[in-house]
Amino acid sequence: MKLLILFFANFIASVAMGIALTIVPWELSNSLGGEKVLAFTATYASTVLIFLSPIAGRLTDSLPRRNTLVVCVVLMGVVLNLVSLAYNNPVLKITSLSVFYFASQIFFLFFYNSLTAFIQEAFAEKEHGKVNGWMQVEMQLSTLLAGLLMIYSIKSSDFEFILLINGFLLLLSALMLSFIPIKQRVRPPQTRVSKIVFLAILKRKDLLLLGVSANISFVSIMMLNVIHPIYFNSVLGLEVSSVAMISISFGVGAAASGFLISRIVMQHSALLIMRSCLATFTLSLLVMSLSPSLEVIVILAGILGATGSATRVSFNTYAMSIVDKNIFGSYLSVINVMTYIQRSVFGFLLALMIAGFPSSNFYWFVFMFTCLGLFTLFAHFIYSSSNRLELSEVKA
């Protein structure tokens, strides 16, 4: 019952946010000066998230995780409703849309940090793989539904009303989350000292390397999302529908993988699955770099989606089994900081190369970046330890 409520509550929230985050960037880019605001907001948000991640981790460990989830969704719903009210105001429109876009990036940081920690706490260890897998299925299905609704059902004249409805859908999702039964636990006093908690986490080089490896596929997909439309337009001369084909292939692969991997992943098999999937992910990018035609890219997008999804499920399942529940949010925040730094640094380098050589094959750049993931995973193998990151290592 808990999984069912969590699945549909997340599904509703994901569809609402997916539609809103399609409308808002589009409206900003079509407004006078809005494209500059969007670019600045996206860059500024990425930088701010690096510094907010530790705060998100500490709040996740300090507050009841279900309550944190509910508050995140409620606040985002309120912001979205306010945006809909300001939508037709020519003075406030760009400001409100950019505020929502910035707030959405902060929302995802706090929400997914709390969600992952909540799953660890609310479900038995033997259920973690199953729940993580279904969350991947939910994410891909909601993305697909949001895309289909935007293509076939929602018109530009409906944007104000749709934003308002999505705000209320987020409030409905928050209400559903509040009904998930969970036994609140008392947090040990030593977890309240942030410096000591983070020092204990940073001592575990194996878990840090594992987190970096697990997020290589995520950062790679972010860069591919920039490369695909530029390469298809300037080199292959294709229409925007070709990008949609990639999204569908990726989504189907990720959803199918999430469903299948949830049935087999356990702590003892998670690392092997991660290594196999990251190797396959890297090999797929090598083939894509050697033969970047539409047919090859569409087929490989499904493989990238499947292996990336399996990597994420395996990492979450393993980390939940080896990191103490009371400091798990803090551990995730450290991994998030390293991920955002990777995303900012390599995204900036990619932007510089695109500005200088817009018609080049940048799939090679992403392939070389994923090789970094294989290297860090090999380093994890050297430093690997089966010892849990226990609360006893955090001394008050």
C-alpha positions as CSV (number, residue, x, y, z in Angstrom):
1,M,0.0,0.0,0.0
2,K,2.9,2.4,0.8
3,L,4.5,1.8,-2.5
4,L,1.2,2.3,-4.4
5,I,0.6,5.7,-2.7
6,L,4.2,6.8,-3.2
7,F,4.1,5.8,-6.9
8,F,0.9,7.7,-7.7
9,A,1.7,10.7,-5.5
10,N,5.1,11.0,-7.3
11,F,3.5,10.4,-10.7
12,I,1.0,13.2,-10.2
13,A,3.8,15.6,-9.1
14,S,6.1,14.6,-11.9
15,V,3.5,15.1,-14.6
16,A,2.6,18.5,-13.2
17,M,6.3,19.6,-13.0
18,G,7.0,18.1,-16.4
19,I,4.3,20.1,-18.1
20,A,5.2,23.3,-16.2
21,L,8.9,23.0,-17.0
22,T,8.0,22.6,-20.7
23,I,5.8,25.7,-20.7
24,V,7.9,28.0,-18.6
25,P,11.2,27.8,-20.6
26,W,9.2,28.1,-23.8
27,E,7.4,31.2,-22.6
28,L,10.6,32.7,-21.4
29,S,12.4,32.1,-24.7
30,N,9.5,33.7,-26.6
31,S,9.4,36.8,-24.4
32,L,11.4,39.9,-25.2
33,G,14.7,39.4,-23.4
34,G,13.4,36.2,-21.8
35,E,16.0,33.9,-23.4
36,K,18.8,35.9,-21.6
37,V,16.9,35.6,-18.3
38,L,16.5,31.9,-18.8
39,A,20.2,31.4,-19.6
40,F,21.2,33.4,-16.6
41,T,18.7,31.7,-14.3
42,A,19.9,28.2,-15.3
43,T,23.6,29.1,-14.8
44,Y,22.9,30.8,-11.5
45,A,20.8,28.0,-10.2
46,S,23.5,25.4,-11.0
47,T,26.0,27.4,-9.0
48,V,23.6,28.0,-6.1
49,L,22.8,24.3,-5.9
50,I,26.4,23.4,-5.1
51,F,26.2,25.4,-1.9
52,L,22.6,24.4,-1.0
53,S,23.2,20.7,-1.3
54,P,24.8,20.3,2.2
55,I,21.9,22.2,3.7
56,A,19.5,19.9,2.0
57,G,21.3,16.9,3.4
58,R,21.3,18.2,6.9
59,L,17.6,19.1,6.8
60,T,16.8,15.7,5.5
61,D,18.6,14.1,8.4
62,S,17.2,16.5,11.0
63,L,13.6,16.7,10.1
64,P,10.9,14.0,9.5
65,R,11.5,12.9,5.9
66,R,7.8,12.5,5.0
67,N,7.1,16.0,6.4
68,T,10.0,17.4,4.3
69,L,8.6,15.8,1.2
70,V,5.1,17.2,1.8
71,V,6.5,20.8,2.5
72,C,8.6,20.7,-0.7
73,V,5.6,19.8,-2.8
74,V,3.2,22.2,-1.1
75,L,5.6,25.2,-1.5
76,M,6.1,24.3,-5.2
77,G,2.4,24.1,-5.7
78,V,1.9,27.5,-4.1
79,V,4.7,29.1,-6.3
80,L,3.1,27.6,-9.4
81,N,-0.4,29.0,-8.5
82,L,1.2,32.4,-7.9
83,V,2.9,32.2,-11.3
84,S,-0.5,31.5,-13.0
85,L,-2.0,34.6,-11.3
86,A,0.9,36.8,-12.7
87,Y,0.9,35.2,-16.1
88,N,-1.1,37.8,-17.9
89,N,0.6,40.7,-16.2
90,P,3.2,42.1,-18.7
91,V,5.3,43.5,-15.9
92,L,5.4,40.4,-13.7
93,K,5.3,37.6,-16.3
94,I,9.0,37.2,-17.0
95,T,9.9,37.8,-13.3
96,S,7.4,35.2,-12.1
97,L,8.4,32.6,-14.7
98,S,12.1,33.0,-13.9
99,V,11.4,32.7,-10.2
100,F,9.5,29.5,-10.8
101,Y,12.3,28.1,-12.9
102,F,14.9,28.9,-10.2
103,A,12.6,27.6,-7.5
104,S,12.0,24.3,-9.4
105,Q,15.8,23.6,-9.4
106,I,15.9,24.0,-5.7
107,F,12.7,21.9,-5.3
108,F,14.3,19.0,-7.2
109,L,17.4,19.1,-5.0
110,F,15.4,19.0,-1.7
111,F,12.7,16.7,-3.0
112,Y,14.8,13.9,-4.5
113,N,17.2,14.0,-1.5
114,S,14.3,13.6,0.9
115,L,12.6,11.0,-1.3
116,T,15.6,8.7,-1.5
117,A,16.2,9.0,2.2
118,F,12.5,8.5,2.9
119,I,12.5,5.2,0.8
120,Q,15.4,4.0,2.9
121,E,13.6,4.7,6.1
122,A,10.0,3.8,5.2
123,F,10.7,0.4,3.5
124,A,12.5,-2.7,4.6
125,E,15.9,-3.3,3.1
126,K,14.7,-6.2,1.0
127,E,12.2,-3.8,-0.6
128,H,14.7,-1.1,-1.6
129,G,15.5,-2.5,-5.0
130,K,11.9,-2.9,-5.9
131,V,10.9,0.6,-4.7
132,N,13.9,2.2,-6.5
133,G,13.0,0.4,-9.7
134,W,9.4,1.5,-9.6
135,M,10.5,5.1,-9.0
136,Q,12.4,4.9,-12.2
137,V,9.4,3.5,-14.0
138,E,7.3,6.4,-12.6
139,M,9.8,9.0,-13.7
140,Q,9.8,7.8,-17.3
141,L,6.1,7.3,-17.6
142,S,5.3,10.7,-16.2
143,T,7.8,12.3,-18.6
144,L,6.2,10.4,-21.5
145,L,2.7,11.5,-20.5
146,A,3.7,15.1,-20.0
147,G,5.3,15.1,-23.4
148,L,2.2,13.6,-25.1
149,L,-0.1,16.0,-23.4
150,M,2.1,19.0,-24.5
151,I,2.1,17.7,-28.1
152,Y,-1.5,16.6,-28.6
153,S,-3.7,18.3,-25.9
154,I,-2.3,21.6,-24.6
155,K,-2.4,24.7,-26.6
156,S,-0.6,28.0,-25.9
157,S,-3.9,29.7,-25.1
158,D,-4.3,27.2,-22.3
159,F,-1.0,27.9,-20.5
160,E,-2.4,30.1,-17.8
161,F,-5.1,27.6,-16.8
162,I,-2.8,24.6,-17.1
163,L,-0.2,26.2,-14.7
164,L,-3.0,26.8,-12.2
165,I,-4.2,23.2,-12.5
166,N,-0.7,21.9,-12.1
167,G,-0.3,23.9,-8.9
168,F,-3.4,22.2,-7.5
169,L,-2.1,18.8,-8.7
170,L,1.0,19.4,-6.6
171,L,-1.1,20.1,-3.6
172,L,-3.0,16.8,-4.3
173,S,0.3,15.0,-4.5
174,A,1.4,16.5,-1.1
175,L,-1.9,15.3,0.5
176,M,-1.3,11.8,-0.8
177,L,2.2,11.7,0.5
178,S,1.0,12.8,4.0
179,F,-1.1,9.5,4.2
180,I,1.9,7.2,3.8
181,P,2.3,5.4,7.1
182,I,5.7,5.7,8.7
183,K,7.0,5.4,12.2
184,Q,8.9,8.5,13.2
185,R,12.3,7.8,14.8
186,V,14.3,9.9,17.2
187,R,17.5,11.2,15.7
188,P,20.6,10.5,17.8
189,P,22.2,13.8,19.1
190,Q,25.6,13.2,17.4
191,T,24.0,13.6,14.0
192,R,23.2,17.2,14.8
193,V,26.9,18.3,14.5
194,S,27.3,18.9,10.8
195,K,31.1,19.2,10.7
196,I,31.6,15.8,12.4
197,V,29.0,14.2,10.1
198,F,30.6,15.4,6.9
199,L,34.1,14.6,8.1
200,A,33.0,11.0,8.7
201,I,31.4,10.8,5.3
202,L,34.5,12.3,3.5
203,K,36.7,9.6,5.1
204,R,34.9,6.9,3.1
205,K,36.7,7.3,-0.2
206,D,35.0,4.2,-1.6
207,L,31.5,5.6,-1.1
208,L,32.5,8.9,-2.6
209,L,34.0,7.3,-5.7
210,L,30.9,5.1,-6.0
211,G,28.6,8.1,-5.9
212,V,30.7,9.9,-8.6
213,S,30.6,6.8,-10.8
214,A,26.8,6.4,-10.4
215,N,26.1,10.0,-11.5
216,I,28.4,9.9,-14.6
217,S,25.5,8.7,-16.7
218,F,23.2,11.5,-15.4
219,V,25.7,14.2,-16.3
220,S,26.3,12.6,-19.7
221,I,22.6,12.6,-20.5
222,M,22.4,16.3,-19.5
223,M,25.2,17.0,-22.1
224,L,23.6,14.9,-24.7
225,N,20.4,16.8,-24.3
226,V,22.3,19.9,-25.4
227,I,24.3,18.1,-28.2
228,H,21.4,16.3,-29.9
229,P,19.3,19.3,-31.2
230,I,22.4,21.2,-32.3
231,Y,24.0,18.3,-34.1
232,F,20.7,17.2,-35.7
233,N,20.0,20.7,-36.9
234,S,23.4,21.9,-38.1
235,V,25.0,18.7,-39.3
236,L,22.2,16.2,-40.2
237,G,19.6,18.9,-41.2
238,L,16.7,17.1,-39.4
239,E,13.5,18.4,-37.9
240,V,12.7,18.7,-34.2
241,S,10.6,15.5,-34.3
242,S,13.9,13.6,-34.5
243,V,14.8,14.8,-31.0
244,A,11.4,13.5,-29.8
245,M,12.2,10.1,-31.2
246,I,15.3,10.0,-29.1
247,S,13.3,11.0,-26.0
248,I,10.8,8.2,-26.6
249,S,13.5,5.6,-27.2
250,F,15.4,6.7,-24.0
251,G,12.2,6.7,-21.9
252,V,11.1,3.3,-23.1
253,G,14.5,1.8,-22.3
254,A,14.7,3.5,-18.9
255,A,11.2,2.4,-17.9
256,A,11.7,-1.2,-19.0
257,S,15.0,-1.4,-17.3
258,G,13.6,0.1,-14.1
259,F,10.8,-2.5,-14.0
260,L,13.1,-5.4,-14.7
261,I,16.0,-4.4,-12.5
262,S,13.7,-3.9,-9.5
263,R,13.1,-7.7,-9.5
264,I,16.7,-8.7,-9.3
265,V,18.8,-6.0,-7.7
266,M,20.0,-6.6,-4.1
267,Q,23.0,-5.4,-2.1
268,H,25.2,-8.3,-3.2
269,S,24.4,-7.9,-6.9
270,A,24.2,-4.1,-7.1
271,L,27.9,-3.4,-7.7
272,L,28.1,-6.0,-10.4
273,I,25.1,-4.5,-12.2
274,M,26.6,-1.0,-11.9
275,R,29.9,-2.0,-13.4
276,S,28.2,-3.9,-16.3
277,C,25.8,-1.1,-17.0
278,L,28.4,1.7,-16.9
279,A,30.6,-0.3,-19.2
280,T,27.7,-0.8,-21.6
281,F,26.8,2.9,-21.4
282,T,30.3,3.9,-22.3
283,L,30.5,1.4,-25.2
284,S,27.2,2.7,-26.6
285,L,28.6,6.2,-26.6
286,L,31.8,5.0,-28.4
287,V,29.6,3.5,-31.1
288,M,27.5,6.7,-31.2
289,S,30.7,8.8,-31.6
290,L,31.9,6.6,-34.5
291,S,28.6,6.5,-36.3
292,P,26.4,9.5,-35.3
293,S,23.5,8.8,-37.7
294,L,19.9,9.2,-36.7
295,E,19.1,5.5,-36.8
296,V,22.2,4.6,-34.6
297,I,21.5,7.4,-32.1
298,V,17.8,6.5,-31.7
299,I,18.7,2.8,-31.1
300,L,21.5,3.6,-28.7
301,A,19.3,6.1,-26.8
302,G,17.2,3.2,-25.7
303,I,20.4,1.4,-24.4
304,L,21.6,4.5,-22.7
305,G,18.2,4.9,-21.0
306,A,18.2,1.3,-19.9
307,T,21.7,1.2,-18.5
308,G,21.5,4.7,-16.9
309,S,18.3,3.7,-15.1
310,A,19.8,0.4,-13.9
311,T,22.9,2.2,-12.7
312,R,20.7,4.6,-10.7
313,V,18.6,1.9,-9.1
314,S,21.6,-0.2,-8.3
315,F,23.5,2.7,-6.7
316,N,20.5,3.7,-4.6
317,T,19.9,0.2,-3.4
318,Y,23.5,-0.4,-2.5
319,A,23.9,3.0,-0.8
320,M,20.8,2.4,1.3
321,S,22.2,-0.9,2.6
322,I,25.6,0.4,3.5
323,V,25.0,4.0,4.9
324,D,23.3,4.6,8.2
325,K,19.8,5.9,8.0
326,N,20.5,8.8,10.3
327,I,23.2,10.3,8.0
328,F,22.0,9.1,4.6
329,G,20.7,12.5,3.6
330,S,24.0,14.1,4.4
331,Y,25.8,11.4,2.3
332,L,23.5,12.1,-0.6
333,S,24.2,15.8,-0.3
334,V,27.9,15.3,-0.6
335,I,27.4,13.2,-3.8
336,N,25.1,15.9,-5.1
337,V,27.8,18.6,-4.6
338,M,30.3,16.5,-6.6
339,T,27.7,15.9,-9.3
340,Y,26.8,19.6,-9.7
341,I,30.5,20.5,-9.9
342,Q,30.9,17.9,-12.7
343,R,27.8,19.3,-14.4
344,S,29.0,22.9,-14.2
345,V,32.6,22.3,-15.2
346,F,32.0,19.9,-18.1
347,G,28.9,21.7,-19.2
348,F,30.9,24.9,-19.4
349,L,33.6,23.2,-21.4
350,L,31.0,21.8,-23.8
351,A,29.4,25.2,-24.2
352,L,32.8,26.8,-25.1
353,M,33.4,24.1,-27.7
354,I,30.0,24.4,-29.2
355,A,30.4,28.2,-29.4
356,G,33.7,27.7,-31.3
357,F,32.9,24.7,-33.4
358,P,29.0,24.4,-33.7
359,S,29.0,21.8,-36.4
360,S,31.4,19.3,-34.8
361,N,30.8,15.8,-33.5
362,F,30.7,16.4,-29.7
363,Y,29.6,12.8,-28.9
364,W,33.4,12.1,-28.5
365,F,33.5,14.6,-25.7
366,V,30.7,12.8,-23.8
367,F,32.3,9.4,-24.5
368,M,35.6,10.6,-23.0
369,F,33.7,12.0,-20.0
370,T,32.1,8.6,-19.3
371,C,35.5,7.0,-19.4
372,L,36.1,9.0,-16.3
373,G,33.2,7.1,-14.7
374,L,34.9,3.8,-15.5
375,F,38.1,5.0,-14.0
376,T,36.4,6.1,-10.8
377,L,34.6,2.8,-10.6
378,F,37.9,1.0,-10.9
379,A,39.3,3.2,-8.1
380,H,36.3,2.2,-6.0
381,F,37.1,-1.4,-6.6
382,I,40.6,-0.7,-5.1
383,Y,39.3,1.1,-2.1
384,S,36.1,-0.9,-1.8
385,S,35.0,-1.9,1.7
386,S,32.0,-3.9,2.8
387,N,31.9,-2.0,6.2
388,R,28.8,0.1,6.7
389,L,29.1,3.8,7.3
390,E,27.7,3.6,10.8
391,L,26.5,6.2,13.1
392,S,29.2,5.0,15.6
393,E,31.8,6.7,13.2
394,V,30.1,10.0,14.0
395,K,31.2,11.0,17.4
396,A,29.6,13.8,19.3
